[in-house]
Structure formats: structure tokens, C-alpha cells
């Protein structure tokens, strides 16, 4: 398997995951007043499991390239060089967009907050610091039903992923040949654990399952277990819809006090990633809808960062229209939703073109430059000897 090849079915899952998160945050972020239809839908299905799907995807995508690279190192020095390169690529990929939107949310709180939608300056200052210093998940758990977190509350999951990116190379080094057993133990312990707020923001079972799937994908048995039965017309779409409905139902408050809920959600998300990993169009046939969803998936990081400030900006806009006595789209949820969706699409595309891709390319160039300079130095040293 070519580990550098882009898996379009994984992009499809990213699109599904981020749309689920966007839907989950409509109430209270875009709509301050209750929307009866939203309340009726969320009583039977909650799509916040998109975050766990993101975790499973991250574990799979990162591990399928990082583990072979680190296990192929012959010296400790080469190992740390590969680890440094990985950290640099991740930093250039994630931090510029994350810090940009943290800054913009803080500016929105100061200059575009007549309605109070962006919250208090004190809470947003603390949230911005937590987002930059990568402890937003711990602050989020501490704030749960205790105090205002701030506009950037979605950064809790980014902090958890970035903590994972920092620690995962060290876990590979420590566990070595026992990595599989360590990951299985991590999943097993969490599967039957009742998740308190602090355990919810450090949940790593979906990440671990994604890593295990990546390790399995290098084994011959992975090909033997390919779900070829999903090639039948609409079988894959039916499986996708069925799994999504089960996940959404399990994410409702009916299962809040069960020990196995989050672990089961992680397992089902890993099943979706397993099906998508073969990149055979099992989950959705090629066509206009899949092209649209893969576009959403390719922009999902920016969409995730942008959707809350976009929602709040639309709320501020409608509040000012109402105060000025002008026609207010806030009384029409569909129109409000269309305005917010258009704003998110525009801003995420701009972020992708002018922030994400240029900084990702710059990170790749830096890693390549460091590797070239090191090779030249070693060649020079060998020649001088």
C-alpha cells in the first residue's frame, strides 16, 4: 500500500464528521432561541460522534506513515530526526490556521460583540491562552457546567490531537514490539469506563483503534478481510446510513450513564474508517454528491475552526439588523442557515488556499531542506576523513 496516496473515502468520512459537528452546534451557537425542529431531531439523534470519527481517522492516517518511518530507523539519531520532521510537518499543517482563528475570535469578542454572542473578554482571553498552549481540553473539562469557557471551545479536541502527535512517537519508542498490546489495553480499559468530564476530554480509544487499523493494513490478512460484499448496489450506502443512525442514537442522552457508550462509538467509527481505508467507493458511489462531500472533507480542518465564529458573526449581524429596524433573517431559520453555510464555505476555501496549503508546503520544504543540509554535512565529513 502506498502510504502517501490520498484516500478519497477517508475525505468522505471527514466531510461527514465535520457536517455532524456543524449540525450539533447549530442550537446555542447559531440559534440562541430554541428551534423546535432541531430539538425534535436531537432528541433521537446527536451527531457529535463526528469528533470521535475524526480521532479514528487521525490515528489511522498518521500511523500508516509514521510507524513504518520510525521502525525503519537504524540509529537513535535517525529516529529523532524522523520524529522532528513529523512534529515540524504537523506544526506547519495545524498551528497557523488554529492561531489565526483564535486571534480573529478574540478580535470579534472585542469589536463585533454588541449582541454578546462572542461572550466575555476575560473568558475568551483564557480560552485563547489554552488553545495556544494546548491545554484547551483540560480547561474545557474544568469549565463544564462551572463557568464560561469562551468562543473557542472546539479547540479541546485539537489540543487532544496535538498532545497525541507529541506523545505518539515516544510511545512507539517505549513500547517497540509491544505497541499493539499497549494500544489494545488502552482501548479495553476505556471501553467499560464511565466517562467523567476529564475522561471525556482525554479519550484516546478512537485514536488507538485508528492506529491499530493502520498497523493491520500492512498485514496480508487485511486484504483477505476486505468487505467486498459492499460492492453490491447500495449495500455500502445502506451500511453508512445504518451505522450513522446507530451512532447518532447512541450519542443521545438516553445513553449518558452507560459505561460502554463512548467505547462503542469509537469502535463503530473505526469500522467506518476500516471500510473507507480500502478506497473502493464502498460507502458512497462516485458522483456529484461524493465530489461535494470530498471537497468538504478536504476543507474539514478549516470548517471545524471557522464554523463557531461564523455562526456567532451571523448572530451579531442579525442582532444589528433587528436593532436598526431592517428586515431580519434571524426569524427565518432556513435563511439564517443558508447565510451561515455560505459564509463557512467561503472562509474555509480562503483559509485552505491562503493559509493551510501554503503553510503545509512551507513545512514540507523546511523538512526537505533540513534533510538535504544534513546529508551534505555527512558527505562533507566523510570526504574530509
N, C-alpha and C positions, 0 to 999 in steps of 0.2 A: 504494500500500500504506500502510495506517495503521500507523505505526511504534510507536504506543502500545498497539496491540491485543495482548492476551496470546495467545501461540501455544500451544495445548494440546498439540500434538505435540512441541513443544520441552520442555514439562514432562514428557511421557512419557519423552523421552530423558534428562532429568535424573534421573528415577526409576531408569531402567536403569543409568545411570552410577553413582549412589550405591550401589545394591544390589550392583553389581560390586565396588566398593571395600570395602563391608562384608564381602562373601564373601572377598575377598583377605586381609583382616586377621583372619579367624577363627583361623587357626593362628598361634600365638605370642602373640596378644593376648587372645582369649577362651579358647583351649585351650592351656595350657602344654605338655601332653604331646601327642605325635603322635596324630592321628586318621587311621587307615588310609584311610577313605573320602575324606577331604579330600585326602590325599596322592595317592590314585589319580586324583581329578578334576583336581587342579592339575598333574599330570604331563602332561596332554593339553590343558589349557585354563586360562589365567590371566586373570582379569577386571580386572586393574589398568588396562587401557586405558580404564576409565571416567574416569580423570583427564584423559586426552587428549580424550575426548568433552566433558568439562566445559570444557576450554580452547577447543575449537572452538565450543561454544555461547556461551561468554563473548565471544569475538571477534565472533560474528555479532550477538548481542543488543546489545552495547554500540555497535558500529559503525553499525548501522542507524538509530540515533537520534542518535549523537554527530556522525558525519560530516556529515549534512545541516545540523545545527545550527551547526557551526563553519564550513562552507563558505558558509552564508548570511549570515555576518557581513560587514558593510561596512567596519568600522574595527577597528584593532588592539585598542582598548579593549573593544569589544563581544566580540571573540574571547576575551580573557582573562576577561571576565565569564562567558561561557558555560563556559569551562574551569573557573573557580572553582565554578560551580554544579554541574558534573559531579563534581568532586572532593568537594564537600560531600555530594552525594547518595550517592556511593559510600562515604564515610566513615561516614555515619549508617546506611547499609544493612549494612555489613560489620563495622565495628570493635566496636560494643557487644557483640554475641554472641561474637566472637572473643576479646575481652579477658575477658569473663565466664568462658568455659570455660577459658581459660588460668589464671585465678585459682582456679577450682574444682579443676582438676587439681593445681595446686600445693598446695592445701589437702588434697586426697586423699593426696598424697605424704607430707604431714606427719602427718595424723590417721587415715588409713584404709589403712595400709600394713604391717600385721602380716605379710602374706604376701610382701611385697617386690615385688608386682606393679607398683606405680607407679614403681619404680626409685629411684635415689638422689636426695637433695635437691639435691646440687650440680649434677647433670646437668639436673634439672628447673628449677632457677633459671636456668641458662644458656639452656635451651630457651625459657623464658618470656620472657627478655630478647630473644632472637632473634625470637620471634613478635611481640612488641610493636613492635620496631624494624624489622620487615620485612626481615630478612636470614636468615630460617629456611632458605631454600633453599640458601644458601651454607654455612651450618653443617651442614646435612644432608649435602651432598656431602663436606665435610671429615670428618665423623664416619663415613662409610661404611666399615665393617669396621675402623675405627680406635678408636672409643670410643663409649660410651653417649650417644645423643642426648637421651633424655628422653621423657616420655609424649606430648608434643605434636608428634610427628614429622610428622603430616599437614599441619602448618602450612607446610611447604616449598612446597606448591602454592598456598596462599593468598598467601604472600609474592610468588611469581612473578606471580600475577594482579594483586596490588596494585601491583607495580612496573610492570606493563603499563598499569594505569589511570593511573598517574602520568605515564608517558612517552608514551603514545599521542597525546594532544593535541599534544605537542611534535613528534612525528613527522609529524602532519598538517600542521603549520605549516611544517616544514622542507621536506618533500617536495612539498607542494602538488599540482600536476598530475601529478607523477611518483610518487604514492603507490602506485599499482598495481604499477609496475615495481619499486619498493623492496620491496614485500611478496612479489612473485614471486621476487625474488633471495633474500630471506630464507628462503623455502621451499626453493628449489633448492639453496642451499648446504648446508642441513641434511639434505636428502633422502639424500644419499650419504655423509654424515659418520658415522663410527663414534662413538657417544656414550660419552664418558668420564663418570664421576660428575658432574663440574662441568657438562658439556654437557647431561646429563640433567635437571638442575635449572634450566637456563635455556632449555629447549627451547620455542621460540615458533612452530614451524611450524603446529601446530593452531590457535593463536590467529590467525596470519596468514591461514590458509585461511578461518577464520570471518569475518574482516574482508572478505576478497575476495568471499566469498559474499554478504555484506550489501551490498557495493557493486554486485555484479551484479544483486541483487534489484530495484534501481531502474531496470534497463535493460529494454527491450522483449523482448530475446532470452530473458530469464529466464522469461517466461510461455510462450514458444514451446517451451522445453525442459522444461516440466512433465512429470513421469513419469506420464502418465495411464494407462499400461498397468498400473500398480499398483492401479487401481480394480477389477480382476478379483478375484473371490473368493479370498481367502487369498494373493494374489500379494504384497501388501505384508508380510504376516506372514512369508511364506517368505523374502522379501528380508531382513527384520530378523533372523530366526533365522540365515540363512546368513552375513550379514555379521558377526553376533555370534560365531558359531563360528569364522570365519576370523580375526577379531581376537583371540579368546581363544587360538587355536592359535599365532598369530604372537607372542603375548606370553609363550610358554613359553621355557624355557632352550634349546630347540633352535635358537633364532634369536639368541641373545645376541651372537654375534660377527659378525653381518652388518651391513653399513653401512646398508642400506636399511630395516631393521625399523621403527624409530620413525617415520621419514618416511612409510612405507606405512600404518602405524597412523593417523597424523594424516590422511592422505588419505581412508582409509575412514571415519574419524569425521566428516570433512567431508561425505562422501557421505550419511551418515545425517542430518546437520543439513540438508543440501540437500533431502532428501526431506521432512523434518519441516517445513521452512520454509513450505511451501505450506498447511499446516494443513488437509489434506483427509482426515485419518484413513487415510492410506495405510499406515502402519506397523502400526496396530492398530485394528480397528473399535471404534466406541463400544459401551460396555457396562460391566459391573461391573469387569472386570479393568482396563480403561483408566481408569475413575474412580479405582480404587485406586492405579494407577501415577502418575496425575497428582497425586494427593494426596501421594504420596511425593516426586514431583518438586518440588512447591511447598514442601515442608519439607526439601528436599535439603541446603540450606546448614547448617541446624541438625543434621540427621542426620550430616553429614560431620564437624562439630565434636564431636558428642556420642558417636559410636559407640565411640571408643577408651576414654574414661573410663568409659563404660557397661560395656564388656567387662571392664575391669580391676576395676570395682566388683563385678561378678558373680564374678570370680575371688576377690576378697577375701572376699566373702560365703560362697562355698563352702568356702574355706580355714578360716574361723572355724567353720562348721558341723561340718566334719571334726574340728577341734580340740576342739570341745565334745562330740563323740560323738553328734551328731544326724544324722538322715538327710541325706545329701549329694547334691544333684542333679548335682554335678560328675562323677559316674561315669556319668551318662546324657547324652550329648551333645545329643540332641534336646531334652530338658527344659532343659538349660543354654541352648541356642539360643533356645528359646521365652521364657525369662526375660529374656535379653539383648534380644531383639527387642521384647518388651513394654515394657521399660524405655526403650529408644531411642525407640519411638513416643510414649510418654508425655512424656518430657523434650523431644523435638523439638516436640511440639504446644504444650507450655507455653512453650518458647522462642519459637516462632513468634507466639503470641498476646500474650505479655507483654514480649518484647524486640524481636524482629525488626520486626513491623508497627508498634508504637508509635514506635520509633526511625526507621523509614523514613518514617513520616508526619511526624515532627518535622523530619527533614531536608528533606522537601518543603516544609513550612511555612516553614522558615528561608529556603530559596531563594526562595520566593514573596515573603516579607517583604522580603528584600534587593532584589528586583526592583521591588517596589512603592515602597520608600523612594527608590530611585534615580530612578524615573520621576517621583516627586513633587518630588525635588530639581531635576531637569532642567526640569520645568514651572515651578517657582518661579523658577529662574534666567532662563528665557525671558520670564516675566512681568515680572520686575524690569527686564529690558533694554528 
